Amino acid sequence: MNEEFDTKIESYRQELEHLLRKCPDILTPAKAARWSPLGKNKVYELLHSGELRSFTYQGGYVISKADLIDYLALHCEDDAGRTFKRGDQND
């Protein structure tokens, strides 16, 4: 089962590398949010918790594209964090 998981993650990683081929190698949190399905606040939350690897440079966060791809590949099957509710529906 672990080998199956590794194969699946590697497949996701390759697909993400293809999708993000034009993405810069070094990203700010705002650019990481723009290039991924994550919102800016979620990116900062992940940086503060240490789930998304980063480095600090001159007082700001720097994220490598490889670290962003690794995070997205590991969490691509997670449930969506955002939920939407239509205005015309009553609870």
N, C-alpha and C positions, 0 to 999 in steps of 0.2 A: 504494500500500500504506500509506503514512503517513497518508493521508486516511482510509482504512478503520480504521486503528488509533485515530485521533483520534475517529472516530464511535463506535467500540466503547467507548472510555474515557468519552466523554460520556454514553453510554447507561448505563454502570455508575454513573457519578456521579449521574445523575438518579434511578436506582433506589435508591441508597444514601441520597440526600437524602430520599426518600420514607420509607424504612425508619427513618431516624434523625430524623424530623420532631419527635419529642417529646424528643429528646436535648438537654441544655443546650448553649449555644453555647460555653461555656468548660468544659474538663474537666481534672481531675487525672489522673495516670496510672492510678490505680485505677478511676476512672470510665470512662476510655477503654477499659480492659480489659473492664469490665462491659458497655459498649455495643457492643463489637466481638468478633470471634472470636479476638482476640489475648489471650494470657495477660498477667498483670501483669509478669512477668519479661521477656517479649518486648517489651512496650511500653517498659520501661526500657532494654533492649538497643537498640531503635530510636532512642530519645532520645539515648543516649550516642554512637551511631554517626552521628547527624545525619540518618538516613533519614526520621525523623518530626519535622517542624518543631515547635518549642516555644519558650516563653519562660520565663525564670526570674522568679519574683515572690516576694519575701520568703523566699528560700532553697528554693523548691519549683518544680516544673515546672508550666507551664500550657499546655494544648494546645487549639487552637481546633477546633471541630467541622469546619470547612472543611478544615483540614489533615489531620484524621483521615480524612475522606471522600476527599480526594485520594490519600492513601497507600493506602487500601483499594481504590480504583478502579484504581490502577496495578498493584496486586499481587493482584487477585482471582483471577487464573488461575494463580498460583503453586501449586506442590505444597504440600500441607499439611505443616506443620512437625512436627506430632504424629503419632506412629504408635502404634497400640494392638496389643497382643498378648494373645490369650486365654490364660488360665492352663492350660487343658487341652490346649494344643497343644505338642508337643515339637519342638525344632529338629533 
